[in-house]
Amino acid sequence: GVPANCSNPASFWSEKAIKIYSSALCRPGKGDVGEVAAVFYMLTCADELRYKLNPDLTQLSVPLEEWIARLLLQSKGDTKSVISVREPARAQVNFIQVCRDYLRHSVDEIQRSGLLRHWYLAGRASYVYASCVAYDILVPIQYNWDGALHYCPMLVSVKNRVKYSENQRSAAIDAMKNVLGESKITTGVCVLLLIGLEDTSHDEPSTLHFQVGEISTVVIVVPEEDDFGATKLALCSTCGGGEESEVMASHADLALGAKGARLLRTSTKVRDPSKELLEKLSSGYSEAFAGTSDERMT
């Protein structure tokens, strides 16, 4: 990990982000909090590799294979066991920031225009425009083969959900592969990143292939208690991940006998703090109004 004397731990910064969002000085748009938390997770995993590879941080790029392994396992266990490179691609990722980009160009137009190379050298990836259905983030990858450097896309689809079925996962991966297929791109990566899942258990892949001429696919499930606090950021009720604000805004209806459960979204996590708040409010109103109707009749 990052040496203690070099920086505050990543969880320090996720807590700062939660505090900023809860102050209402800055709030993400609908659905954006999951993207912010996912990017935070991706960046902190890369930071740990940077410190490991070069503590003075003079090199920002990190090997794609090691970075993906870190995302999958958070350095718990033998990360090399999930990576199999049949033909060394020597692929690198280099982004230290993610900027909003509103271009509606197809992925091949972005590649042919040189933007992927420009973004890679600038150390950035991009949030794509809000109505893009298939993916949320575009990351440039540098491949080194045949003595030349080539810049190819990584599409990242972020899902901040309580549940996400195998069929939904397959559909999300297929949507990204279709985007690359329509653009006639034959080398790249499609990443489905799931954060906020109630059940984070999943089968670890035995091998992942990254090679020239292949579209690689990866499903990453962020642990519920990740090292960096990314999941807490994604699910924090003060920044769009929970429903406490809805409960507080609608609490008066409870006094009139409205069914409390209807105030919450159906996908609320089992241990969501807003559920506990709702139960306390409901219990308090029930006690306060107990026997009221009988007193009115006497």
DRENTIKOL-329930 format. One record per residue (C-alpha): residue number from 1; residue in one letter; x, y, z. Coordinates in Angstrom, 1 decimal, always signed. Layout:
BEGIN
pos: NUM&code: A&east: X&north: Y&up: Z
...
***
This chain:
BEGIN
pos: 1&code: G&east: +0.0&north: +0.0&up: +0.0
pos: 2&code: V&east: +0.9&north: +3.7&up: +0.1
pos: 3&code: P&east: +3.5&north: +4.4&up: +2.8
pos: 4&code: A&east: +1.9&north: +6.1&up: +5.9
pos: 5&code: N&east: +4.5&north: +8.9&up: +5.8
pos: 6&code: C&east: +3.7&north: +9.8&up: +2.1
pos: 7&code: S&east: +0.0&north: +10.5&up: +2.2
pos: 8&code: N&east: -3.2&north: +10.3&up: +4.1
pos: 9&code: P&east: -4.9&north: +6.9&up: +3.5
pos: 10&code: A&east: -7.4&north: +6.8&up: +0.7
pos: 11&code: S&east: -10.3&north: +6.4&up: +3.2
pos: 12&code: F&east: -9.4&north: +9.8&up: +4.5
pos: 13&code: W&east: -10.3&north: +11.3&up: +1.1
pos: 14&code: S&east: -13.5&north: +9.3&up: +0.7
pos: 15&code: E&east: -14.7&north: +10.6&up: +4.0
pos: 16&code: K&east: -13.8&north: +14.1&up: +2.9
pos: 17&code: A&east: -15.9&north: +13.6&up: -0.3
pos: 18&code: I&east: -18.9&north: +12.3&up: +1.8
pos: 19&code: K&east: -18.6&north: +15.4&up: +4.0
pos: 20&code: I&east: -18.5&north: +17.8&up: +1.0
pos: 21&code: Y&east: -21.6&north: +16.1&up: -0.6
pos: 22&code: S&east: -23.5&north: +16.1&up: +2.7
pos: 23&code: S&east: -22.9&north: +19.9&up: +3.1
pos: 24&code: A&east: -24.9&north: +20.4&up: -0.1
pos: 25&code: L&east: -22.1&north: +22.7&up: -1.4
pos: 26&code: C&east: -21.5&north: +20.1&up: -4.2
pos: 27&code: R&east: -23.9&north: +17.3&up: -5.1
pos: 28&code: P&east: -23.5&north: +14.8&up: -8.0
pos: 29&code: G&east: -26.2&north: +14.5&up: -10.6
pos: 30&code: K&east: -28.6&north: +11.5&up: -10.6
pos: 31&code: G&east: -26.5&north: +8.3&up: -11.0
pos: 32&code: D&east: -23.2&north: +10.2&up: -10.9
pos: 33&code: V&east: -22.3&north: +9.2&up: -7.3
pos: 34&code: G&east: -21.7&north: +5.6&up: -8.4
pos: 35&code: E&east: -19.4&north: +6.8&up: -11.1
pos: 36&code: V&east: -17.5&north: +9.1&up: -8.7
pos: 37&code: A&east: -17.0&north: +6.2&up: -6.2
pos: 38&code: A&east: -16.0&north: +3.8&up: -9.0
pos: 39&code: V&east: -13.4&north: +6.3&up: -10.3
pos: 40&code: F&east: -12.1&north: +6.8&up: -6.8
pos: 41&code: Y&east: -11.7&north: +3.0&up: -6.5
pos: 42&code: M&east: -9.9&north: +2.7&up: -9.8
pos: 43&code: L&east: -7.5&north: +5.6&up: -9.1
pos: 44&code: T&east: -6.6&north: +4.5&up: -5.6
pos: 45&code: C&east: -5.8&north: +1.0&up: -6.9
pos: 46&code: A&east: -3.5&north: +2.5&up: -9.5
pos: 47&code: D&east: -1.9&north: +4.8&up: -6.9
pos: 48&code: E&east: -0.9&north: +1.8&up: -4.8
pos: 49&code: L&east: +0.8&north: +0.2&up: -7.8
pos: 50&code: R&east: +2.6&north: +3.5&up: -8.6
pos: 51&code: Y&east: +4.1&north: +3.6&up: -5.1
pos: 52&code: K&east: +5.1&north: +0.0&up: -5.4
pos: 53&code: L&east: +6.7&north: +0.4&up: -8.8
pos: 54&code: N&east: +8.4&north: +3.7&up: -8.2
pos: 55&code: P&east: +8.0&north: +5.4&up: -4.7
pos: 56&code: D&east: +9.1&north: +8.8&up: -6.0
pos: 57&code: L&east: +6.2&north: +8.8&up: -8.4
pos: 58&code: T&east: +8.2&north: +9.8&up: -11.5
pos: 59&code: Q&east: +6.3&north: +7.1&up: -13.5
pos: 60&code: L&east: +2.5&north: +7.4&up: -13.7
pos: 61&code: S&east: +1.8&north: +4.5&up: -16.0
pos: 62&code: V&east: +1.1&north: +1.1&up: -14.6
pos: 63&code: P&east: +0.8&north: -2.3&up: -16.3
pos: 64&code: L&east: -2.8&north: -3.1&up: -17.3
pos: 65&code: E&east: -2.6&north: -6.7&up: -16.1
pos: 66&code: E&east: -1.4&north: -5.7&up: -12.6
pos: 67&code: W&east: -4.0&north: -2.9&up: -12.3
pos: 68&code: I&east: -6.9&north: -5.2&up: -13.3
pos: 69&code: A&east: -5.6&north: -7.8&up: -10.8
pos: 70&code: R&east: -5.6&north: -5.1&up: -8.1
pos: 71&code: L&east: -9.1&north: -4.1&up: -8.9
pos: 72&code: L&east: -10.3&north: -7.6&up: -8.7
pos: 73&code: L&east: -8.5&north: -8.8&up: -5.5
pos: 74&code: Q&east: -7.3&north: -5.6&up: -3.7
pos: 75&code: S&east: -3.9&north: -7.4&up: -3.4
pos: 76&code: K&east: -5.5&north: -10.1&up: -1.3
pos: 77&code: G&east: -4.0&north: -13.4&up: -2.4
pos: 78&code: D&east: -1.9&north: -14.1&up: -5.4
pos: 79&code: T&east: -3.1&north: -11.6&up: -8.0
pos: 80&code: K&east: -0.9&north: -13.2&up: -10.7
pos: 81&code: S&east: -3.0&north: -16.3&up: -10.6
pos: 82&code: V&east: -5.9&north: -14.5&up: -12.4
pos: 83&code: I&east: -3.8&north: -13.1&up: -15.2
pos: 84&code: S&east: -2.8&north: -15.1&up: -18.3
pos: 85&code: V&east: -1.1&north: -13.3&up: -21.1
pos: 86&code: R&east: -0.8&north: -15.5&up: -24.1
pos: 87&code: E&east: +1.1&north: -12.9&up: -26.2
pos: 88&code: P&east: +2.8&north: -10.1&up: -24.2
pos: 89&code: A&east: +0.9&north: -7.0&up: -25.0
pos: 90&code: R&east: +2.8&north: -4.8&up: -22.6
pos: 91&code: A&east: -0.3&north: -2.7&up: -22.1
pos: 92&code: Q&east: -0.3&north: +0.3&up: -19.8
pos: 93&code: V&east: -2.9&north: +2.6&up: -18.2
pos: 94&code: N&east: -1.8&north: +6.1&up: -17.3
pos: 95&code: F&east: -4.8&north: +8.2&up: -16.0
pos: 96&code: I&east: -4.6&north: +10.1&up: -12.7
pos: 97&code: Q&east: -7.8&north: +12.1&up: -13.3
pos: 98&code: V&east: -11.2&north: +11.7&up: -15.1
pos: 99&code: C&east: -12.7&north: +14.7&up: -16.8
pos: 100&code: R&east: -16.2&north: +15.2&up: -18.2
pos: 101&code: D&east: -16.3&north: +15.0&up: -22.0
pos: 102&code: Y&east: -19.5&north: +15.7&up: -24.0
pos: 103&code: L&east: -18.3&north: +14.5&up: -27.5
pos: 104&code: R&east: -20.8&north: +12.3&up: -29.3
pos: 105&code: H&east: -18.2&north: +10.9&up: -31.6
pos: 106&code: S&east: -18.0&north: +7.1&up: -32.0
pos: 107&code: V&east: -15.2&north: +5.3&up: -30.3
pos: 108&code: D&east: -13.4&north: +4.8&up: -33.6
pos: 109&code: E&east: -13.6&north: +8.5&up: -34.5
pos: 110&code: I&east: -12.0&north: +9.3&up: -31.1
pos: 111&code: Q&east: -9.3&north: +6.7&up: -31.8
pos: 112&code: R&east: -8.6&north: +7.9&up: -35.3
pos: 113&code: S&east: -8.5&north: +11.6&up: -34.3
pos: 114&code: G&east: -5.7&north: +10.9&up: -31.9
pos: 115&code: L&east: -7.7&north: +11.8&up: -28.8
pos: 116&code: L&east: -6.9&north: +8.5&up: -27.1
pos: 117&code: R&east: -3.2&north: +9.2&up: -27.5
pos: 118&code: H&east: -3.7&north: +12.8&up: -26.3
pos: 119&code: W&east: -5.7&north: +11.6&up: -23.3
pos: 120&code: Y&east: -3.1&north: +8.9&up: -22.4
pos: 121&code: L&east: -0.2&north: +11.3&up: -22.5
pos: 122&code: A&east: -2.2&north: +13.9&up: -20.5
pos: 123&code: G&east: -2.8&north: +11.3&up: -17.8
pos: 124&code: R&east: -6.6&north: +11.4&up: -18.1
pos: 125&code: A&east: -9.7&north: +9.4&up: -18.8
pos: 126&code: S&east: -13.2&north: +10.7&up: -19.6
pos: 127&code: Y&east: -16.7&north: +10.5&up: -18.2
pos: 128&code: V&east: -18.8&north: +10.3&up: -21.3
pos: 129&code: Y&east: -22.0&north: +12.2&up: -22.0
pos: 130&code: A&east: -24.9&north: +11.5&up: -19.7
pos: 131&code: S&east: -27.2&north: +9.8&up: -22.3
pos: 132&code: C&east: -24.6&north: +7.2&up: -23.4
pos: 133&code: V&east: -26.3&north: +3.9&up: -22.7
pos: 134&code: A&east: -23.6&north: +1.3&up: -23.0
pos: 135&code: Y&east: -20.8&north: +2.8&up: -20.9
pos: 136&code: D&east: -19.9&north: +5.6&up: -18.5
pos: 137&code: I&east: -16.1&north: +6.0&up: -18.7
pos: 138&code: L&east: -13.6&north: +5.8&up: -21.5
pos: 139&code: V&east: -10.0&north: +5.0&up: -20.5
pos: 140&code: P&east: -7.1&north: +5.1&up: -23.1
pos: 141&code: I&east: -4.8&north: +2.1&up: -23.0
pos: 142&code: Q&east: -1.3&north: +2.1&up: -24.6
pos: 143&code: Y&east: -0.3&north: -1.2&up: -26.3
pos: 144&code: N&east: +3.3&north: -1.8&up: -27.4
pos: 145&code: W&east: +3.6&north: -4.3&up: -30.2
pos: 146&code: D&east: +5.6&north: -4.7&up: -33.4
pos: 147&code: G&east: +7.9&north: -2.0&up: -32.2
pos: 148&code: A&east: +5.1&north: +0.7&up: -32.2
pos: 149&code: L&east: +2.8&north: +2.3&up: -29.7
pos: 150&code: H&east: -1.0&north: +1.9&up: -30.3
pos: 151&code: Y&east: -3.8&north: +3.5&up: -28.3
pos: 152&code: C&east: -6.9&north: +1.5&up: -27.8
pos: 153&code: P&east: -10.1&north: +2.0&up: -25.7
pos: 154&code: M&east: -11.2&north: +0.6&up: -22.4
pos: 155&code: L&east: -15.0&north: +1.0&up: -21.9
pos: 156&code: V&east: -16.2&north: +1.0&up: -18.3
pos: 157&code: S&east: -19.8&north: +0.6&up: -17.3
pos: 158&code: V&east: -20.6&north: +1.4&up: -13.7
pos: 159&code: K&east: -23.6&north: +0.0&up: -11.9
pos: 160&code: N&east: -24.3&north: +1.2&up: -8.4
pos: 161&code: R&east: -27.0&north: -1.3&up: -7.5
pos: 162&code: V&east: -28.1&north: -3.5&up: -4.6
pos: 163&code: K&east: -28.6&north: -6.5&up: -6.9
pos: 164&code: Y&east: -27.4&north: -7.2&up: -10.5
pos: 165&code: S&east: -28.2&north: -10.6&up: -12.0
pos: 166&code: E&east: -26.0&north: -12.7&up: -14.2
pos: 167&code: N&east: -28.3&north: -11.9&up: -17.2
pos: 168&code: Q&east: -27.9&north: -8.2&up: -16.5
pos: 169&code: R&east: -24.2&north: -8.5&up: -16.3
pos: 170&code: S&east: -24.0&north: -10.4&up: -19.6
pos: 171&code: A&east: -26.2&north: -7.8&up: -21.3
pos: 172&code: A&east: -24.1&north: -4.9&up: -20.0
pos: 173&code: I&east: -20.9&north: -6.6&up: -21.3
pos: 174&code: D&east: -22.6&north: -7.3&up: -24.7
pos: 175&code: A&east: -23.6&north: -3.7&up: -25.0
pos: 176&code: M&east: -20.0&north: -2.5&up: -24.7
pos: 177&code: K&east: -18.7&north: -5.2&up: -27.0
pos: 178&code: N&east: -21.4&north: -4.1&up: -29.6
pos: 179&code: V&east: -20.1&north: -0.5&up: -29.4
pos: 180&code: L&east: -16.6&north: -1.6&up: -30.2
pos: 181&code: G&east: -17.9&north: -4.1&up: -32.9
pos: 182&code: E&east: -19.9&north: -1.3&up: -34.6
pos: 183&code: S&east: -16.7&north: +0.8&up: -34.6
pos: 184&code: K&east: -14.7&north: -2.1&up: -36.0
pos: 185&code: I&east: -12.3&north: -2.0&up: -33.1
pos: 186&code: T&east: -10.5&north: -5.3&up: -32.5
pos: 187&code: T&east: -8.3&north: -4.5&up: -29.6
pos: 188&code: G&east: -9.6&north: -3.2&up: -26.3
pos: 189&code: V&east: -11.2&north: -3.9&up: -22.9
pos: 190&code: C&east: -14.8&north: -3.9&up: -21.6
pos: 191&code: V&east: -15.1&north: -3.5&up: -17.8
pos: 192&code: L&east: -18.3&north: -3.9&up: -15.8
pos: 193&code: L&east: -17.7&north: -2.4&up: -12.4
pos: 194&code: L&east: -20.4&north: -3.2&up: -9.8
pos: 195&code: I&east: -20.4&north: -1.2&up: -6.5
pos: 196&code: G&east: -22.9&north: -1.3&up: -3.7
pos: 197&code: L&east: -24.0&north: -4.9&up: -4.1
pos: 198&code: E&east: -25.7&north: -6.4&up: -1.1
pos: 199&code: D&east: -24.1&north: -9.8&up: -2.0
pos: 200&code: T&east: -20.5&north: -9.3&up: -3.1
pos: 201&code: S&east: -19.7&north: -13.0&up: -3.2
pos: 202&code: H&east: -18.7&north: -14.1&up: -6.7
pos: 203&code: D&east: -16.4&north: -16.6&up: -8.4
pos: 204&code: E&east: -12.9&north: -15.3&up: -9.1
pos: 205&code: P&east: -11.8&north: -15.8&up: -12.7
pos: 206&code: S&east: -9.1&north: -18.4&up: -13.2
pos: 207&code: T&east: -7.6&north: -16.5&up: -16.2
pos: 208&code: L&east: -8.0&north: -13.1&up: -17.9
pos: 209&code: H&east: -6.5&north: -12.6&up: -21.4
pos: 210&code: F&east: -5.1&north: -9.3&up: -22.6
pos: 211&code: Q&east: -3.6&north: -9.5&up: -26.0
pos: 212&code: V&east: -3.5&north: -7.6&up: -29.3
pos: 213&code: G&east: -6.4&north: -8.4&up: -31.6
pos: 214&code: E&east: -8.8&north: -9.3&up: -28.7
pos: 215&code: I&east: -11.6&north: -7.6&up: -26.9
pos: 216&code: S&east: -11.1&north: -8.6&up: -23.2
pos: 217&code: T&east: -14.0&north: -8.5&up: -20.8
pos: 218&code: V&east: -13.8&north: -8.1&up: -17.0
pos: 219&code: V&east: -16.5&north: -8.0&up: -14.3
pos: 220&code: I&east: -15.3&north: -6.2&up: -11.1
pos: 221&code: V&east: -17.3&north: -6.4&up: -7.9
pos: 222&code: V&east: -16.1&north: -3.9&up: -5.3
pos: 223&code: P&east: -16.1&north: -5.4&up: -1.8
pos: 224&code: E&east: -18.7&north: -4.1&up: +0.7
pos: 225&code: E&east: -15.8&north: -3.1&up: +3.0
pos: 226&code: D&east: -13.2&north: -2.1&up: +0.5
pos: 227&code: D&east: -9.9&north: -0.7&up: +1.8
pos: 228&code: F&east: -10.6&north: +2.8&up: +0.4
pos: 229&code: G&east: -14.1&north: +3.6&up: +1.5
pos: 230&code: A&east: -15.4&north: +3.7&up: -2.1
pos: 231&code: T&east: -18.5&north: +1.6&up: -1.3
pos: 232&code: K&east: -19.3&north: +3.9&up: +1.7
pos: 233&code: L&east: -19.1&north: +6.8&up: -0.6
pos: 234&code: A&east: -21.4&north: +5.2&up: -3.2
pos: 235&code: L&east: -24.0&north: +4.2&up: -0.6
pos: 236&code: C&east: -23.8&north: +7.2&up: +1.7
pos: 237&code: S&east: -27.3&north: +8.5&up: +2.3
pos: 238&code: T&east: -26.2&north: +12.1&up: +2.3
pos: 239&code: C&east: -24.9&north: +12.0&up: -1.3
pos: 240&code: G&east: -27.5&north: +10.2&up: -3.3
pos: 241&code: G&east: -26.9&north: +6.6&up: -2.4
pos: 242&code: G&east: -29.6&north: +6.3&up: +0.3
pos: 243&code: E&east: -33.1&north: +7.5&up: +1.0
pos: 244&code: E&east: -32.8&north: +9.4&up: +4.3
pos: 245&code: S&east: -33.7&north: +12.7&up: +2.6
pos: 246&code: E&east: -36.8&north: +11.1&up: +1.2
pos: 247&code: V&east: -37.9&north: +9.9&up: +4.6
pos: 248&code: M&east: -37.3&north: +13.3&up: +6.2
pos: 249&code: A&east: -39.2&north: +15.1&up: +3.4
pos: 250&code: S&east: -42.2&north: +12.7&up: +3.8
pos: 251&code: H&east: -42.2&north: +12.1&up: +7.5
pos: 252&code: A&east: -45.5&north: +14.1&up: +8.0
pos: 253&code: D&east: -47.4&north: +11.5&up: +6.0
pos: 254&code: L&east: -46.5&north: +9.0&up: +8.7
pos: 255&code: A&east: -48.4&north: +11.0&up: +11.2
pos: 256&code: L&east: -51.5&north: +10.5&up: +9.0
pos: 257&code: G&east: -51.1&north: +6.8&up: +8.9
pos: 258&code: A&east: -49.3&north: +6.4&up: +5.6
pos: 259&code: K&east: -47.5&north: +3.0&up: +5.3
pos: 260&code: G&east: -43.9&north: +3.7&up: +5.9
pos: 261&code: A&east: -42.4&north: +1.1&up: +3.6
pos: 262&code: R&east: -43.9&north: +2.9&up: +0.6
pos: 263&code: L&east: -41.7&north: +5.9&up: +1.2
pos: 264&code: L&east: -38.5&north: +3.9&up: +0.4
pos: 265&code: R&east: -37.3&north: +2.7&up: -2.9
pos: 266&code: T&east: -37.7&north: -1.1&up: -3.3
pos: 267&code: S&east: -34.0&north: -1.7&up: -3.6
pos: 268&code: T&east: -33.0&north: -0.2&up: -0.3
pos: 269&code: K&east: -30.2&north: -2.2&up: +1.4
pos: 270&code: V&east: -31.2&north: -4.4&up: +4.3
pos: 271&code: R&east: -29.1&north: -2.5&up: +6.8
pos: 272&code: D&east: -29.6&north: +1.0&up: +5.3
pos: 273&code: P&east: -29.6&north: +3.7&up: +8.0
pos: 274&code: S&east: -32.6&north: +5.3&up: +6.5
pos: 275&code: K&east: -34.7&north: +2.2&up: +7.1
pos: 276&code: E&east: -33.8&north: +2.4&up: +10.8
pos: 277&code: L&east: -34.7&north: +6.0&up: +10.8
pos: 278&code: L&east: -38.0&north: +5.3&up: +9.2
pos: 279&code: E&east: -38.8&north: +2.6&up: +11.8
pos: 280&code: K&east: -38.0&north: +5.0&up: +14.6
pos: 281&code: L&east: -40.3&north: +7.6&up: +13.1
pos: 282&code: S&east: -43.1&north: +5.2&up: +12.6
pos: 283&code: S&east: -42.8&north: +3.9&up: +16.1
pos: 284&code: G&east: -42.8&north: +7.4&up: +17.6
pos: 285&code: Y&east: -45.9&north: +8.4&up: +15.7
pos: 286&code: S&east: -47.7&north: +5.2&up: +16.7
pos: 287&code: E&east: -47.0&north: +5.8&up: +20.3
pos: 288&code: A&east: -47.9&north: +9.5&up: +20.1
pos: 289&code: F&east: -51.2&north: +8.9&up: +18.5
pos: 290&code: A&east: -52.1&north: +5.7&up: +20.3
pos: 291&code: G&east: -55.7&north: +5.9&up: +21.7
pos: 292&code: T&east: -56.3&north: +9.3&up: +20.0
pos: 293&code: S&east: -59.4&north: +8.1&up: +18.1
pos: 294&code: D&east: -60.9&north: +6.6&up: +21.4
pos: 295&code: E&east: -60.4&north: +9.9&up: +23.2
pos: 296&code: R&east: -62.2&north: +11.8&up: +20.5
pos: 297&code: M&east: -65.3&north: +9.6&up: +20.9
pos: 298&code: T&east: -65.6&north: +10.2&up: +24.6
***
